[in-house]
């Protein structure tokens, strides 16, 4: 692993087998949104099929009981081409999982948090807003082969969003 920090950003680079991964993140000073940019490169001689997964556990309050008043949802939008996102396909989809604290008196009352991924349109994706899907019967963290796409109220709120990426030999891709 190679880790470097600059003014307002951090970068981690790692190679595992034929896969080079570079993760760069920052918090946008204008929007206060944490952004993570992934560049993945296949340095091997065969096609790779990878699953990229982002998981956020929503707290949305001062106590664990505040989590019970959170409402989660999934949204998808096709975004037109932009010169502001180099390396991303000209037409892309943005998939967003949101978590809104409905109780004004609880935690971050009325606040909404989100986890999103931008990538090529028609990319295979998988998601859930129920944290319980990420744990086995003994309470150990696990990642299921597929998420069940649960959203709404009464869940143990989280955002788990994955995309499947296929990279030919020598090919690289970016996700934000």
C-alpha positions as CSV (number, residue, x, y, z in Angstrom):
1,X,0.0,0.0,0.0
2,X,1.2,3.5,-0.8
3,X,-0.6,6.3,1.2
4,X,-0.2,10.0,0.5
5,X,-1.9,13.1,1.7
6,X,-2.2,16.5,0.2
7,X,-4.0,19.7,0.9
8,X,-7.6,18.5,1.4
9,X,-7.2,15.0,-0.1
10,X,-5.8,11.6,0.6
11,X,-4.7,8.8,-1.8
12,X,-4.2,5.1,-1.3
13,X,-2.7,2.9,-4.1
14,X,-2.5,-0.8,-3.9
15,X,-1.9,-3.7,-6.3
16,X,-3.3,-7.2,-5.7
17,X,-2.5,-9.7,-8.3
18,X,-3.3,-8.1,-11.7
19,X,-5.5,-5.3,-10.2
20,X,-4.2,-1.8,-9.5
21,X,-6.5,0.2,-7.3
22,X,-6.2,3.9,-6.6
23,X,-8.7,5.5,-4.1
24,X,-8.6,9.3,-3.8
25,X,-11.0,11.0,-1.4
26,X,-11.8,14.5,-0.2
27,X,-14.6,16.5,1.3
28,X,-15.9,19.1,-1.1
29,X,-15.6,22.5,0.8
30,X,-18.6,23.9,-1.0
31,X,-21.0,21.0,-0.5
32,X,-19.5,19.3,2.5
33,X,-19.9,16.0,0.6
34,X,-17.2,13.3,1.0
35,X,-16.2,12.1,-2.5
36,X,-14.3,8.9,-3.2
37,X,-12.8,8.4,-6.7
38,X,-11.7,4.9,-7.6
39,X,-9.5,4.0,-10.5
40,X,-9.2,0.3,-11.2
41,X,-6.8,-1.1,-13.8
42,X,-6.5,-4.7,-15.0
43,X,-2.7,-5.3,-15.5
44,X,-3.3,-9.0,-16.3
45,X,-3.8,-10.9,-19.5
46,X,-7.4,-12.1,-18.9
47,X,-10.7,-10.4,-18.4
48,X,-11.7,-9.7,-14.7
49,X,-15.2,-9.4,-13.2
50,X,-15.1,-7.4,-10.0
51,X,-17.7,-6.3,-7.5
52,X,-17.2,-2.8,-6.0
53,X,-19.0,-2.3,-2.7
54,X,-19.7,0.8,-0.6
55,X,-21.3,0.5,2.8
56,X,-22.4,3.2,5.2
57,X,-24.0,2.6,8.5
58,X,-26.5,5.4,9.2
59,X,-26.5,6.7,12.8
60,X,-28.7,9.8,12.2
61,X,-29.0,10.5,15.9
62,X,-27.4,10.5,19.3
63,X,-28.6,7.1,20.4
64,X,-29.2,3.8,18.7
65,X,-32.9,4.1,19.3
66,X,-32.9,7.2,17.0
67,X,-32.2,4.8,14.1
68,X,-35.7,3.3,14.3
69,X,-37.2,6.6,13.1
70,X,-35.2,6.7,9.9
71,X,-36.8,6.2,6.4
72,X,-34.5,4.8,3.6
73,X,-35.0,4.9,-0.1
74,X,-33.4,4.1,-3.5
75,X,-33.2,6.5,-6.4
76,X,-31.7,6.2,-9.9
77,X,-31.1,9.0,-12.4
78,X,-29.5,9.1,-15.8
79,X,-27.1,12.1,-15.9
80,X,-26.3,13.9,-19.2
81,X,-22.6,14.3,-20.2
82,X,-20.5,16.7,-18.2
83,X,-17.0,18.1,-18.5
84,X,-16.7,18.1,-14.7
85,X,-16.2,14.4,-14.3
86,X,-13.2,13.3,-16.5
87,X,-12.8,9.5,-16.8
88,X,-16.5,8.8,-16.3
89,X,-18.5,7.7,-19.4
90,X,-20.3,10.6,-21.1
91,X,-23.8,9.3,-20.2
92,X,-24.0,7.7,-16.8
93,X,-26.4,6.6,-14.1
94,X,-26.2,7.8,-10.6
95,X,-27.7,5.4,-8.0
96,X,-28.4,6.9,-4.6
97,X,-29.5,5.4,-1.3
98,X,-30.9,8.0,1.1
99,X,-31.6,8.0,4.8
100,X,-33.9,10.6,6.3
101,X,-34.4,11.1,10.0
102,X,-38.2,11.8,10.1
103,X,-38.5,12.7,13.8
104,X,-37.5,16.4,14.3
105,X,-36.8,15.7,18.0
106,X,-34.6,12.7,17.4
107,X,-30.9,13.0,16.5
108,X,-30.5,14.9,13.2
109,X,-34.2,15.6,12.9
110,X,-35.2,16.3,9.3
111,X,-31.7,15.6,8.0
112,X,-30.9,13.4,5.0
113,X,-27.7,11.5,4.3
114,X,-26.9,9.7,1.1
115,X,-24.5,7.2,-0.6
116,X,-24.3,7.3,-4.3
117,X,-22.2,5.8,-7.2
118,X,-21.8,7.3,-10.7
119,X,-21.0,5.0,-13.5
120,X,-21.9,4.0,-17.1
121,X,-25.6,3.7,-17.8
122,X,-27.0,0.2,-17.7
123,X,-24.3,-1.0,-15.3
124,X,-25.4,-4.0,-13.2
125,X,-26.0,-2.9,-9.6
126,X,-27.1,-4.3,-6.3
127,X,-28.2,-2.5,-3.1
128,X,-29.9,-2.7,0.3
129,X,-30.9,-0.2,3.1
130,X,-31.1,-3.0,5.7
131,X,-27.9,-3.5,7.8
132,X,-29.1,-6.9,8.9
133,X,-28.3,-8.3,5.5
134,X,-24.6,-7.7,6.2
135,X,-24.4,-10.0,9.3
136,X,-24.7,-13.7,9.8
137,X,-26.6,-15.5,12.7
138,X,-23.5,-15.1,15.0
139,X,-23.4,-11.3,14.4
140,X,-20.3,-11.4,12.2
141,X,-20.0,-9.1,9.2
142,X,-20.6,-10.9,5.9
143,X,-21.3,-9.7,2.4
144,X,-24.1,-11.7,0.7
145,X,-23.7,-12.7,-3.0
146,X,-26.6,-10.4,-3.8
147,X,-28.4,-7.7,-1.7
148,X,-32.2,-8.0,-1.3
149,X,-33.0,-4.4,-2.3
150,X,-34.8,-3.6,0.9
151,X,-35.8,0.1,1.6
152,X,-38.4,1.9,3.7
153,X,-39.0,2.3,7.4
154,X,-38.5,-0.1,10.3
155,X,-35.1,-1.4,9.0
156,X,-31.7,-1.3,10.7
157,X,-30.7,1.5,8.3
158,X,-27.6,1.5,6.2
159,X,-26.6,2.0,2.6
160,X,-24.9,-0.9,0.9
161,X,-24.4,-0.3,-2.8
162,X,-22.4,-2.5,-5.2
163,X,-21.7,-2.5,-8.9
164,X,-20.2,-5.2,-11.1
165,X,-17.3,-4.1,-13.3
166,X,-15.8,-6.2,-16.1
167,X,-12.3,-5.2,-17.2
168,X,-10.5,-6.6,-20.2
169,X,-6.7,-7.1,-20.1
170,X,-5.0,-3.7,-20.0
171,X,-8.3,-1.8,-19.4
172,X,-9.0,0.6,-16.6
173,X,-12.2,2.3,-15.3
174,X,-13.2,5.0,-12.9
175,X,-16.1,5.3,-10.4
176,X,-17.1,8.1,-8.1
